[in-house]
Amino acid sequence: MYATTDDLTRALGNFADCYRVDSADSGLGTLDSGLMSDDLAAASAEVDGYLCARYSVPVVAGGALALLKSWTLAIATELAFGRADGAEAPAKFTERAKTVRASLTEVAKGNIPLPAAPAETTDKGGSVALLSVAEPEFTRQKMGGF
């Protein structure tokens, strides 16, 4: 994943209550890091889904990681509001996620390169294997008289 649960908590600020679960011990409740991790994993997978058209994923090039963290958090913050009953994501979160998806589309098309130019994938879905094997023992020529 390109971001941590702490990163998501900071990105959500006061809206982190989307992940608050009631605690029997206290009336405050705690943040459910499992749900946060699920949303971060989904957001990272969405980012990788766009990037895999041009790059080997997950991207590990240092120059790209800060940008990918930002993009992952933008998508994850939008996902956070889907967890809260009847909660509508503030416009700043939905607009940011929309902008990120547009940028990711441009990256996938090759119109925007990632910083530090991580290795582009050369995998086009097919593969070839070359083998060196001994000559066959039973061929038509060798078995002609039988």
Beta strands, then each sheet from edge to edge (+ up, - down):
strand 1: 20-21
strand 2: 30-31
sheet 1: 1+ 2-
end
